[in-house]
Structures are given as structure tokens and as C-alpha cells.
Amino acid sequence: MNFQEYQDFVNETATYPNRGTSTYPAFGLVDEVGELFGKFKRRLRGDNPQPTDEDILKELGDILWYLTECAHCSGFSLQDVAEANIKKLRDRHARGVQFGTGDNR
């Protein structure tokens, strides 16, 4: 499966209030990232039972779904997002500014 096929799948399965606005998927994205962090926290704390790799994979999938819908609502494809990120990171690497803070370093 490629980015476009996945984005088409998300488009078929997306059902939520005010579809087409980024508010709901943005809140969902934050919620799912929180759930992923909760699983990592339980691993660090040594909970029994430990969250499994499958648990982590499921949360990452939920994050990808919401990220994809956020991109769509903003008028971007996942391909657009990936290409822009690669361009930004290559530029930072070429200038030797991978480390540090701020978006425009």
C-alpha cells in the first residue's frame, strides 16, 4: 500500500461531526499520541502486564489515521507532507542544524 491508497482508505472510513474541518481529527491526533505515551510510560514503570508491541503498533496506526485526516482537511496529501518533511530535513542536514530548537533553524 502507498500513501495515496492509505489516504483513500481513510477518506472512505472517516465519519465524524463537521467532516472536512480539522478540529475533530486534530483532537483525535492529540488523544492518540497521549495513549501511545501512556503505553510507553507503563513500559518504563514496569507495569504487569506490559503493553505489547502489538499495542504500540495499534496506537501508531490510530495516530497515522488521524494525521492523514488532518492533512486531508488542510488540503494536503500524505505525499505532500512526506516530501515537505524530507526537504526540510535535508536542508537542515546540509546546513548542519539538525540539533537545536525552533522550526526555522
N, C-alpha and C positions, 0 to 999 in steps of 0.2 A: 504494500500500500504506500502511496506517496502522499505528500501534503494535500494536494487538491482532492484526492479521493477521501481522505480523512475529513477535510473541511466540508465536502459534500455530505458525508455521513452525519456530521454534527448538525448541518443545516436541516437534514431530514428529521433529526431527533430532538431539536430544540423546541421546547414548548414551555413558555413562561409568560408572566404578565408583562405587557408593554414590549413585546418582542420587537427587536430592531433597535432598541436603546441599550446602551452599555451598562446601565445601572445594575440590573439583576445579575448579569454574568460577572461583573466586577466584584460584587459582594460574594458571589459564589466562589470566585477565584480565591479571594482572601480567606474564606471559610475553609476551603480545601487545603490551602497552604497551612493553615492552622492545624488541621487534622494531621497533615504529614509531620509537622513539628511535634505534635503530641506523640506520635508513634516513635519518633527519634528520641524524644525525652524519656519515654518508657524504656527504650533500649538502654539509654545511658544510666537510668536509675536502677536497672536490673530487675524490672518487674517480671513476675512469673504469672502467666506465660508471656514470653517476649513477643512483640509484634514480628510477624514473619516477613520474609522477603516478598511474599505474595501480598501481604497487607500494604507494604510500601509501594509495590507496583500498582495496586488498585488506586491508591491515593494519587500517584503520579498521573495515572490515566484520567482521574477526575480533574486534576489541575490542567492537563492538556485540553480536555473538553472545554472547560471554562475559558482558558486562554484563547482557544480557537474561536469561540463565540465572541469574546471581547474584540479580537482582531476583525472579525466579520462585521460587527456593529460599528467599528471605526472605519470601515471601508478598505481593510487590508486583507490580503490572503496570508496564509502561513508562509508561503514562499516569499512574499514581501518582507515579512518580519524576519525570517532567517537571513535573507540577503542583506537587509539593512544592518542586522547584528554582525554579520561577517565583515561587512565594510567597516563598521565602527571599530571592531576588534583588530582587524588588520591595520587600520590607521594607527591605533594606539600602540600596537606592537612595533610598527615601523618607526614611531617616534619615541619608543622606549618608555611609554607612560601607562603600562598595564596596571601598575600599582598606584595607590593614592585614592583620593576621593573626588567626587564631583562627576557629573555626566559629561562635561565638556573639557576633560583634561587632555 
